[in-house]
Amino acid sequence: MTAEPKIIHLTSAPNQSDILLAGLGNEVVTVNCLESAIDKISTVDCSAIYVDPEIVKQSGATLFSQHRILNQIPDGVALLDCENKICWANQRLISWFENRKLVGLNFYEAIGKPDILGPSPSPCTMAFAGKRMCKSMLTFPGPKYFELTAIPLLENGSEATHLVATLRDVTEEKNERDKLQALHRAGLELADLTPEEIYEMDVEERIELLKSNILHYTQHLLNFNVVEIRLLEQQTNRLVPLISVGIDSEVSKRPIYAEARGNGVTGFVVATGKSYLCEDTSNDPLYLDGLIGARSSLTVPLICHDQVIGSFNVESPNTSEFDESDLQFLEIFARDVAVALNSLELLVAQRANTAKQSIEAIYSAVALPIDEILNDTVHVIEDFMGHKPDIAKRLRGILQNARVIKQTIQKVGAKIAPEHESKNPNERPLLRGKRLLVIDNDEEVRNSAHLILEKYGCEVETAHEGSEAILMIRNCSPSENYSAIIADIRLPDVSGYEFLLQLKEIMDDPPLVLMTGFGYDPGHAIVKARKAGLPPNAILYKPFRLDQLLETVESIVSKKCESD
């Protein structure tokens, strides 16, 4: 005999079940909560459910709230059977698809047969078969993107008879993710040049290419058409325009400094390193007019290696045109712009430094040979003096040209020096442009004189011995006179004292510096030289430090300038 279906009694008073349901002839299963009743329905063959009125009062609000929550959540929810037909759909899902009746329809057909992008090619089927949650991205015309999550409802822990499918609109997230990826690629491409392009393009061409790329990506990826980028000039604290599009020409030329007050939003942003969103320019005390009729603006700092190097500003004729999302994207792009600008500056500096090193190598190689030409020429001039004046004149021309060659090489090296080098805080302004004569029989000493002193802007010539130095001095025009003469105390032909006496015969108050080793003074040359008028500060004791050499030469040069 087949057992009769049971009656489920949802009651808060279980002992009353037999009294209330007596005479029905069915076995009564008593439960005391809604969740237990739902569990019994799925496991017990029942013909009816009887719910006490008191339970309805208690559980009705819960049922209503659950129903309302399912309809109001931002996701579309559907209950599917094993054939992917919709058994139930919440109001969100129905509203997305023109409020059509979805129940009974195939899920994919009901939502318009979208393209499945993956990773699962058939998430609902795979969720049923694998008894596990599956996810995939769906795309609709527009384009619009939805994330589908399929979760099987397992019966008795093993069989899946139904499936819960949720759809989440991820169009905005997908667009923002794509935009971030596009910005990342754009950042990599901003200053990306092949080795051939680097060496074929000069500095100005590379700067123009970078500016063009920045503007292109700003307009086409971020949809900002009014753009101004300024770079911070460290020495003056001034913000110099690099790109200005859509900004009034007179406004773009106005001086702006990296100061929090009195220099508009741009000055504030660079001074503080903080981004600034101006929703209404007419009510913002920081804002200075940029675009004629601009009503809102967005400004972010250009930061590289934790240092602010400039500003990136966009504007709009509409109030509240920009939001936090625009701010985030502009900050991301600004970081790439700052890196690209820094890379370009390093590339320019590297090329200039490489060229400068090449110039220095050339100069180092030719400095002593040219000095030899100078030395030999002054000797020959003396031989022809008074006998063949035309030849002597031509030889002086050779002497002058040799000096011009050295000066030209030195000027080229100074011109292409990186900016940070050309504005060296340790520069010695008293030495720049001063002509020095170094006399020593040791080639290493003469070569070191060129390498060391010319870094400070001196023009150095050398001689091997005293007599040669005298000829060099005698064959200088008034404009070519030496500002300082540095001689070893022991030259091949004369002592330092004797050399001083020879100098006194051809010039007043010779700007002489004598070099000697500690305790080495043959014939008491230093004592005699001091008695002959050599200042106490005009002595260098070997080995001397660089600062001692520079300070000694500066003191002699300064004294010479005062006497002139």
C-alpha positions in Angstrom: 0.0 0.0 0.0 1.4 3.4 -1.0 2.0 5.8 1.8 -0.2 8.9 1.8 1.5 12.3 1.1 2.3 14.1 4.3 1.1 17.5 5.5 3.7 20.0 6.7 2.6 22.1 9.6 4.5 25.3 10.2 3.6 26.3 13.7 5.0 27.8 16.9 2.9 25.2 19.0 3.9 21.7 17.8 1.6 20.0 20.4 -1.5 21.4 18.6 -0.8 19.7 15.2 -2.7 16.5 16.0 -5.8 18.5 17.2 -5.9 20.9 14.3 -5.2 18.4 11.5 -7.0 15.3 13.0 -9.3 13.5 10.7 -7.4 14.4 7.5 -5.8 11.0 7.4 -2.3 12.2 6.5 0.8 12.1 8.6 1.7 15.5 9.9 5.3 16.8 9.9 5.7 19.7 12.3 8.3 22.5 11.7 8.8 25.8 13.6 10.5 28.0 11.0 10.3 29.0 7.4 13.7 27.6 6.6 12.8 24.2 8.0 9.6 24.1 5.9 11.5 24.8 2.7 14.0 22.0 3.6 11.1 19.6 4.2 9.4 20.5 0.9 12.5 19.4 -1.0 12.9 16.1 0.9 9.4 15.0 1.9 6.5 14.0 -0.3 3.9 16.4 0.9 0.3 17.2 -0.3 -0.2 20.4 1.7 1.4 23.0 3.9 -0.5 24.5 6.8 0.9 27.7 8.3 -0.4 29.1 11.6 -1.6 32.7 11.3 0.9 33.8 13.9 3.8 32.4 11.8 2.4 34.3 8.8 2.6 37.5 10.7 6.2 36.8 11.8 7.5 35.4 8.5 5.5 37.5 6.1 7.7 40.6 6.6 10.8 38.4 6.0 9.4 36.9 2.8 8.4 40.4 1.6 11.8 41.8 2.4 13.6 38.9 0.6 11.4 39.4 -2.5 12.1 43.1 -2.5 15.8 42.6 -2.1 15.9 40.2 -5.0 14.2 42.7 -7.2 16.3 45.7 -6.2 19.8 44.3 -6.1 21.9 45.7 -9.0 22.4 42.2 -10.5 19.9 40.4 -12.7 19.0 37.0 -11.2 17.3 34.0 -12.8 16.5 30.5 -11.7 17.1 28.0 -14.5 16.2 24.4 -14.9 18.5 21.7 -16.4 17.5 22.8 -19.9 18.5 26.4 -19.2 14.9 27.5 -19.2 14.0 30.4 -16.9 11.8 29.3 -14.0 11.9 32.7 -12.3 13.6 36.1 -12.9 13.9 39.1 -10.6 12.6 42.5 -11.7 16.1 43.8 -12.5 16.7 41.2 -15.1 13.2 41.7 -16.6 13.7 45.5 -16.8 17.0 45.1 -18.7 15.3 43.1 -21.4 12.3 45.4 -22.1 10.1 44.0 -19.3 9.3 40.9 -21.4 7.9 37.8 -19.9 11.1 35.7 -19.5 9.7 32.6 -17.6 9.7 29.5 -19.8 12.2 30.9 -22.3 15.7 29.7 -22.9 18.0 31.9 -20.9 20.4 32.9 -23.7 17.5 33.5 -26.2 15.6 35.5 -23.6 18.6 37.9 -23.1 19.2 38.4 -26.8 21.8 35.7 -27.7 24.9 37.6 -26.6 28.4 36.7 -27.6 30.3 34.7 -24.9 33.8 36.0 -24.5 34.9 33.4 -21.9 36.8 32.1 -20.1 34.0 29.4 -20.1 32.4 29.0 -23.5 29.2 27.7 -22.0 29.0 28.6 -18.3 25.5 27.3 -17.6 26.1 23.9 -19.1 29.5 23.6 -17.5 28.0 24.6 -14.1 25.4 21.8 -14.3 28.0 19.2 -15.6 30.8 20.1 -13.2 28.5 20.9 -10.2 30.6 24.1 -9.6 30.3 27.8 -10.1 31.3 29.0 -13.6 31.9 32.6 -14.9 32.0 34.2 -18.3 32.0 37.6 -19.9 29.0 38.3 -22.3 28.9 41.2 -24.8 25.9 42.9 -26.2 25.5 45.5 -29.0 26.5 49.0 -27.8 28.9 47.6 -26.7 27.7 46.6 -23.3 29.4 43.9 -21.1 27.9 41.7 -18.5 29.5 39.1 -16.2 27.5 35.9 -16.0 27.9 33.7 -12.9 26.2 30.3 -12.9 25.8 28.5 -9.6 24.3 25.0 -9.4 21.7 24.2 -6.7 22.7 20.7 -5.5 20.0 18.4 -4.2 21.1 15.9 -1.5 24.6 17.2 -2.0 25.1 15.5 -5.3 22.4 16.2 -8.0 21.9 19.6 -9.6 18.3 20.2 -10.7 18.3 24.0 -10.9 20.8 26.8 -11.5 21.0 30.3 -10.2 22.3 32.7 -13.0 23.3 36.2 -12.1 24.2 39.0 -14.6 26.2 42.0 -13.5 26.6 45.0 -15.8 30.4 45.6 -16.0 30.4 47.9 -19.0 31.8 50.8 -17.0 34.4 48.7 -15.3 35.4 47.1 -18.6 35.7 50.5 -20.3 37.8 51.9 -17.4 40.0 48.8 -17.5 40.5 49.2 -21.3 41.2 52.9 -20.8 43.9 52.1 -18.2 45.5 49.6 -20.5 45.4 52.1 -23.4 46.9 54.7 -21.2 49.6 52.3 -20.1 50.5 51.5 -23.7 50.4 55.2 -24.5 52.8 55.9 -21.6 55.2 53.4 -23.0 55.0 54.8 -26.5 55.4 58.5 -25.5 59.2 58.6 -25.8 59.7 55.2 -27.3 62.3 55.7 -30.1 64.4 53.2 -32.0 68.2 53.7 -31.8 68.1 54.8 -35.4 65.5 57.5 -34.6 67.4 58.6 -31.6 70.5 59.4 -33.6 68.7 60.7 -36.6 66.6 63.2 -34.7 68.0 66.3 -33.0 66.8 67.5 -29.6 64.2 69.8 -30.9 62.7 67.1 -33.1 62.4 64.7 -30.2 60.8 67.3 -28.0 58.3 68.1 -30.8 57.5 64.4 -31.2 57.0 63.9 -27.5 54.7 67.0 -27.4 52.7 65.6 -30.3 52.3 62.2 -28.7 51.2 63.7 -25.3 48.6 65.9 -27.1 47.4 63.0 -29.2 46.8 60.7 -26.3 45.3 63.4 -24.1 42.7 64.3 -26.7 41.9 60.8 -28.1 42.1 58.7 -24.9 41.1 61.1 -22.2 38.9 63.3 -24.4 40.5 66.5 -23.0 40.9 69.2 -25.7 42.0 72.2 -23.7 45.5 71.3 -22.4 48.4 73.1 -20.8 51.6 71.5 -19.5 54.3 73.6 -17.8 57.7 72.5 -16.6 59.4 73.7 -13.4 62.6 75.7 -13.9 64.5 74.8 -10.8 66.8 77.8 -10.8 64.0 80.4 -11.0 61.0 78.4 -9.6 59.2 79.5 -12.8 56.7 77.3 -14.6 57.6 77.4 -18.3 54.9 76.4 -20.9 55.7 73.2 -22.8 52.3 72.6 -24.4 49.4 75.0 -24.7 46.3 74.1 -26.7 43.0 76.0 -26.4 44.5 78.4 -23.9 44.5 82.1 -24.7 47.9 83.0 -26.1 48.4 86.0 -23.8 47.3 83.9 -20.8 49.8 81.1 -21.7 52.7 83.6 -21.7 52.0 85.0 -18.3 54.7 84.2 -15.6 53.6 81.6 -13.1 55.7 80.4 -10.3 55.6 77.3 -8.1 54.0 79.1 -5.1 50.9 78.2 -3.2 49.5 81.7 -3.3 49.1 84.3 -6.0 50.0 81.9 -8.9 46.6 80.2 -9.5 45.8 76.5 -9.4 48.9 75.6 -11.4 51.3 77.3 -8.9 49.5 75.7 -6.0 49.6 72.2 -7.5 53.3 72.4 -8.2 54.1 74.0 -4.8 52.2 71.4 -2.9 52.4 68.3 -5.1 48.6 67.9 -4.8 46.1 67.5 -7.6 43.3 70.1 -7.7 39.7 69.7 -9.1 38.0 73.1 -9.7 34.3 72.4 -10.3 33.3 76.1 -10.8 36.0 78.6 -11.8 33.7 81.6 -10.9 33.6 80.5 -7.3 37.2 79.3 -6.9 39.6 81.8 -5.3 42.7 79.9 -6.6 41.7 79.9 -10.3 43.3 82.2 -12.8 41.7 82.6 -16.2 43.0 80.1 -18.8 40.5 79.2 -21.5 38.2 82.1 -22.3 34.9 81.1 -20.8 36.4 78.1 -18.8 34.0 77.0 -16.1 35.9 74.0 -14.6 39.5 72.7 -14.6 41.6 69.8 -13.5 45.3 70.1 -12.6 47.7 67.4 -11.5 51.4 67.6 -10.7 54.0 66.0 -13.0 56.1 63.8 -10.5 59.2 61.8 -11.3 61.3 60.1 -8.6 59.2 61.8 -5.9 60.1 65.2 -7.3 57.6 67.6 -8.9 58.9 68.7 -12.3 55.8 70.5 -13.6 52.0 70.6 -14.0 49.4 69.1 -16.3 46.2 71.2 -16.6 42.9 70.6 -18.6 39.9 72.9 -18.7 36.3 72.9 -19.9 33.6 75.5 -20.7 31.2 73.5 -18.6 30.9 73.5 -14.8 31.5 70.2 -13.0 32.8 68.7 -16.2 35.4 66.6 -14.4 35.0 64.0 -11.7 37.2 61.7 -9.5 37.5 59.2 -12.3 38.9 61.9 -14.6 41.3 62.9 -11.8 42.5 59.3 -11.5 43.1 58.9 -15.2 44.9 62.2 -15.6 47.2 61.4 -12.6 48.1 58.0 -14.1 48.8 59.5 -17.5 50.7 62.4 -15.9 53.1 59.9 -14.2 53.9 58.5 -17.7 54.3 62.0 -19.1 56.7 62.9 -16.3 58.8 59.7 -16.9 58.9 60.4 -20.6 60.0 64.0 -20.1 62.7 62.8 -17.6 63.9 60.1 -20.0 64.1 62.7 -22.8 66.1 65.1 -20.5 68.4 62.2 -19.5 68.9 61.2 -23.2 69.7 64.8 -24.1 72.1 65.1 -21.2 73.7 61.7 -22.0 74.3 62.7 -25.6 75.6 66.1 -24.6 77.9 64.4 -22.0 79.1 61.9 -24.5 79.9 64.6 -27.0 81.6 66.6 -24.2 83.7 63.6 -23.3 84.6 63.3 -26.9 85.6 66.9 -27.1 87.6 66.6 -23.9 89.4 63.5 -25.3 90.2 65.4 -28.5 91.4 68.4 -26.5 93.5 66.2 -24.2 95.1 64.6 -27.2 95.9 67.9 -29.0 96.7 70.1 -26.0 100.4 69.2 -25.5 101.1 68.9 -29.3 99.7 72.4 -29.8 101.8 73.6 -26.9 104.8 72.1 -28.7 103.9 74.0 -31.8 103.7 77.2 -29.7 107.0 76.5 -28.1 108.7 75.7 -31.4 107.1 78.7 -33.1 108.4 81.3 -30.5 111.9 79.8 -30.9 111.8 80.3 -34.7 110.3 83.8 -34.3 113.3 84.8 -32.3 115.7 83.4 -35.0 114.0 85.5 -37.7 113.4 88.6 -35.6 115.1 91.5 -37.3 116.2 89.5 -40.3 113.1 88.4 -42.1 110.2 90.3 -40.6 107.7 88.8 -43.2 108.5 85.3 -42.0 108.3 86.4 -38.3 104.9 87.9 -39.0 103.7 84.7 -40.6 105.0 82.7 -37.7 103.0 85.0 -35.3 100.0 84.1 -37.4 100.7 80.4 -36.9 101.1 81.1 -33.2 97.7 82.9 -33.1 96.0 80.2 -35.1 97.3 77.4 -32.8 95.8 79.3 -29.9 92.5 79.8 -31.7 92.3 76.0 -32.3 92.6 75.3 -28.6 90.1 78.0 -27.7 87.6 76.7 -30.2 87.8 73.2 -29.0 87.3 74.4 -25.4 84.3 76.6 -26.4 82.6 73.7 -28.2 83.0 71.5 -25.1 81.5 74.2 -22.9 78.6 74.8 -25.3 77.4 71.2 -25.4 77.9 70.6 -21.6 74.8 69.3 -19.8 72.9 72.2 -18.1 73.6 70.8 -14.6 77.3 70.8 -15.4 77.4 74.2 -17.0 75.8 75.6 -13.8 78.1 73.9 -11.4 77.7 75.4 -7.9 81.5 74.7 -7.3 82.4 76.8 -10.3 85.3 79.3 -9.9 84.3 82.5 -11.6 87.6 84.2 -11.0 89.4 81.5 -13.2 87.0 81.5 -16.1 88.6 82.9 -19.3 92.0 83.5 -17.6 95.1 82.5 -19.5 97.7 80.5 -17.5 101.3 79.5 -18.3 102.6 76.3 -16.6 106.4 75.6 -16.8 107.7 72.2 -15.9 110.0 69.7 -17.6 107.7 66.8 -16.5 105.2 66.0 -19.2 102.7 64.5 -16.7 102.7 67.8 -14.8 102.0 69.8 -18.0 99.2 67.4 -19.1 97.6 67.5 -15.6 97.6 71.3 -15.7 95.4 71.1 -18.8 93.1 68.5 -17.4 92.6 70.2 -14.0 92.6 73.9 -14.7 90.7 73.9 -17.9 87.7 72.3 -16.2 87.3 75.7 -14.5 87.4 77.7 -17.7 91.1 78.5 -17.8 93.1 78.7 -21.0 96.3 76.8 -20.3 99.6 76.8 -22.2 102.8 75.1 -21.1 106.6 75.3 -21.5 109.5 73.0 -20.8 112.0 75.4 -19.3 112.5 79.0 -18.2 113.9 80.4 -21.5 111.1 78.9 -23.5 108.6 80.4 -21.1 110.2 83.8 -21.5 109.9 83.5 -25.3 106.2 82.6 -24.9 105.6 85.6 -22.7 107.5 88.0 -25.0 105.4 86.9 -28.0 102.0 87.5 -26.4 100.0 90.5 -27.5 98.6 92.8 -24.7 95.2 91.0 -25.0 97.0 87.6 -24.6 99.0 88.3 -21.4 99.0 85.5 -18.9 97.0 86.1 -15.7 99.2 83.7 -13.8 102.5 81.9 -14.4 103.1 78.6 -12.5 106.7 77.3 -12.5 108.6 74.5 -10.9 111.3 75.8 -8.6 113.9 73.6 -10.4 113.7 74.1 -14.2 116.3 72.5 -16.5 117.9 75.9 -17.2 117.2 78.1 -14.2 116.0 78.1 -10.6 112.7 79.6 -9.6 114.5 82.6 -8.2 116.5 83.2 -11.4 113.3 82.8 -13.4 111.6 85.5 -11.3 114.5 87.9 -12.0 114.1 87.2 -15.8 110.4 87.9 -15.6 111.0 91.2 -13.8 113.1 92.4 -16.8 110.2 92.1 -19.2 107.1 92.8 -16.9 106.1 94.7 -13.8 105.0 92.6 -10.8 105.1 89.2 -12.4 102.0 87.0 -11.4 104.3 84.1 -10.5 103.5 80.9 -8.5 106.4 78.6 -7.6 106.0 74.8 -7.0 108.4 72.8 -4.8 108.6 69.6 -2.8 108.6 69.9 1.0 112.1 70.5 2.3 113.5 70.8 -1.2 115.0 74.2 -2.1 118.3 74.1 -3.9 120.2 77.3 -3.5 117.5 78.7 -1.2 115.5 79.8 -4.2 112.3 80.4 -2.3 114.0 82.5 0.3 115.7 84.6 -2.4 112.5 84.8 -4.4 110.6 86.1 -1.4 113.3 88.7 -0.8 112.8 89.7 -4.5 109.1 90.3 -3.9 107.4 86.9 -4.3 104.3 87.0 -2.1 104.1 84.3 0.7 100.9 82.9 -0.8 102.6 82.3 -4.2 104.2 79.1 -3.0 102.8 75.6 -3.6 104.3 72.7 -1.8 104.1 69.3 -3.6 102.0 67.2 -3.3 99.3 69.9 -3.0 95.5 69.5 -2.9 93.3 70.7 -5.7 91.7 73.4 -3.6 95.1 74.7 -2.6 96.1 75.0 -6.2 92.8 76.8 -7.2 92.9 79.1 -4.2 96.6 80.1 -4.9 96.0 80.7 -8.5 92.8 82.7 -7.7 94.8 85.0 -5.3 97.4 85.7 -8.0 94.7 86.3 -10.7 92.8 88.6 -8.4 95.9 90.6 -7.6 96.7 90.8 -11.3 93.2 92.1 -12.1 93.4 94.8 -9.4 96.8 96.0 -10.8 95.4 96.1 -14.3 
